[in-house]
């Protein structure tokens, strides 16, 4: 399954600085608000010089449903059609890709310490809330292959870990 993620893994990797904190924004985990609050943005090779990034992790099921809804809204696609395409491996997008895939993407440019924090920590990072009004989401069943690895990440919330061993530890979960 990992080869399906090449489209995502080949995009620019961006990390931001807000005040004195370095944050790696993940789609559907407050990234719009985090980018709006950013004082500086680092891309690809600039990232390797940074240290101790904060990474917000959202409940995997909530994020999958939210991400698939957002993708369908942006692409004028029926949610059930999209869900079936995702289930068959015909559709992959950063809005609902496992948060682990985002960490894998970050590891192409950075392998230092990251601190995993719950999504709610965003309130301590910024007062900006870009998506206060969100169209009601159509509920779909989250696909296990998209949420299981993120449940593993959720067990690490509150910890500061080296990125490279973390990515290596879970790389087989997506294959």
N, C-alpha and C positions, 0 to 999 in steps of 0.2 A: 504494500500500500504506500510505502514511503516515496516511491518514484512518482506517484500521483501528485505529490506536493511540490514538485519542481517549479511550477508556475508561481507558487507562493514564495519559495525559497530563493528565487532569482530576482525578486523585487528589491528596491533599496531598503536598507535597515535604518530606522531612525530612532534616536534616543534624545530626550530633552532634559534641559536643566530648568528647574523652577526653584528660585532662591538658591539654596545651597544643596538641593537634592537632585540626583540624577535618576530619571524615571524612564523605563522602557514601556511605551504605550502599546497596548494590544487592542485591536478592534473589538468593540462591544464591551470594553472594560473601561469606559470613560475616556477613550483616546481623543475624542473630539474636544472635550473640555481640557484635557491635559495639553494638547497641542495649542489650544487658544491661550492657556496660561504660561506657555513656555517662554523663557527669556532667551534661550539658545537652543538650537537644534543641531545635533551631530548626525552625520550620515556615513555609513559604511566604514571606511578606513579610519575616520576620525574617532570612532567609538573605542578602538583598542586602547587609547590613552586614558580612558575614564576608569573610575573605580567605584565599587559598591553601589550597584544600581538597585533601585526599588522596582519590583514587578508586582502589579496588582493582579490577583487571581480571582475570577468570578465563579460562582456556582456553575458547573459545566452544563447542567440541563437548562438553566435559565439562559445562559449565553447561547447555547445551540438554538433554542427557540427564537430568541431575540435576533440572532445573527441571520438565521434563515429567513425570518420575516423581513429584515432590513434588505437582504439580498433580493428578495422577491419584489419588494417595494421599488427598489432602484432599477430593477430590470423588467418590471411589469410582467411578472411571472406568477402563475397560480401556485400557492404554497404546497398543495398536495402533489402537483406535477414536479415541483422542485424537490420535494422530499423524496419522491420515487427516484429521481435522477441521482440524488446524493446517495441514496441507499444502494443503487446499482454501480456507483463509482463513476458516473457520467458527469457529475458536477461537483466542483470543489472551489471554495472561495475563502478568503481571509476572514470574512465576517463570522463564519461558523467553524473554521478549522480549529482543531484542538489548540489550546493555549500552549501545549507542549511544542507544537510545530513552530510557534512564534519563538519559543526559547531556542529551538534548533536553529532557526534563522539568525537569532542574535549570536549564537555560538560561532557563526562563520566569521564574525568580526571581533568578538570579545569572549574571553574565557575566565574572567575574574569573578569576584564574589557578587552574588545577587541576594537580595532579601525579598522573600515572598511574603506579600501582605494581602489581607482580605480586600475585596473590592471596596468595602465601606471606608477603607483608609483614605480614599480619594478626598473625603471631606477635610482631612488634615493637610492635603497637598494644595487644594485650590477651592475657592468659593464659587468658581465659575461652574455653571451647570448648563451646558449647551442644549441638551435634549430634554428640557422639562416637560414639554408636551410631545408625547409619542402616541402615534396611532395605536389603537388596541391591537394586541398581537393575537394571531390565530395560533392556537395551541396544537402542536404536533408532538409525536412521541420522539424524544431525543434518541439518536442512534448510538448504541453502546460503543461502536468503534470510534465515535467522535468524542465521547465523554469519559470513557474508562481511564485513560491515561491522565486526564485532568483531575480525576478523583485522587490519583496517586499524588499529584502536585499539591492538592488541598491538604494532605496529611503533613506537608512540609511548611504550611503557612506559619509565619512568625520566626522562621529560621533564616539564617544567612548561610548560604551554601556556595561552593565553587560551581560555576556553571558547567564546565566541561564534564566532571563526573556525574552531575545530575542528568545531563543530556544523554550521556553514555548509558546510564543505568536504565533508562526507559526506552531506548531506541528500538528495541524489539517489539514493544507493545503495538506499534503501528504497522508492523510488517505482516 
